[in-house]
Amino acid sequence: MDTEAQPTERDRSSRPFDAEEISDTGGPEGRSRFVLVRRAATWLPGGRISLTLLVCLLFLLLLSNFVLQPFQIPSGSMERGLRIGDRVLVNKLAYRFGADPRRGDVVVFDGTGYFGDGDYVKRVVGVGGDHVVCCDKEGRIEVNGRSVDESTFLYPGDSPSTVSFDVEVPAGTLFVLGDHRSDSSDSRDHLGSPGGGMIPVDDVIGRADWILWPAGHFTRLHRPDAYARVPAPESSEPGPADGAHG
């Protein structure tokens, strides 16, 4: 009877031991993380609530620095689309990984040394290699010999430009204008400044994709079709950056 009972006793005693052993060896990293979180919560005033808020704040900081960032519109230079006080969400990854700004994009850039200290928001009218002229016989801007109808986004009553210009956009730079042409200091006003009024692509912070606030003005910003038929510069092959497909 003793010999029959021994394996039974071993079986019963080994089950919890085995389970405990598996638990001890199966997830040391998970237990370590849990212990660290618990200790961090005890160090902070407010415990887990404060820790949760701190993690959320860190996440938002990383998101703002590397992915998405809100900007407030300080002037009326981009009316009627962007109004004073609007908050836009800027996609900071839009021109990373090989992508370039395209004609019609609304971009936020650092104007230090070109437009003045600070960040600016304007619309891309010309990219590297483009020949931008104002104006044709109907008063429209021409890009690479093609007239552009900007009436869908220009401020009501504004003409495309009251300033004549004829510029070649150097590679790696942008020619930018505000939609409210009569109330915008843009590439036209800095043609004689360092850089010739052009903005280096490297100084572009990102593309404005959404109007977040006020809630009644919430909308996504789309690239207009006005530049869809603009041909590529004669000195380059057609490509996405040239806006050949809108």
Secondary structure by P-SEA (a helix, b strand, c coil): ccccaaaaaaaaaaaaaaaaaaaacccaaaaaaaaaaaaaaaaccccaaaaaaaaaaaaaaaaaaccbbbbbbccccccccccccbbbbbcccccccccccccccccccccccccccbbbbbbbccccccccccccccbbbbccccccccccccccccccccccbbbbbcccbbbbbbcccccccccccccccccccccccccccccccccccccccccccccccccccccccccccccccccccc
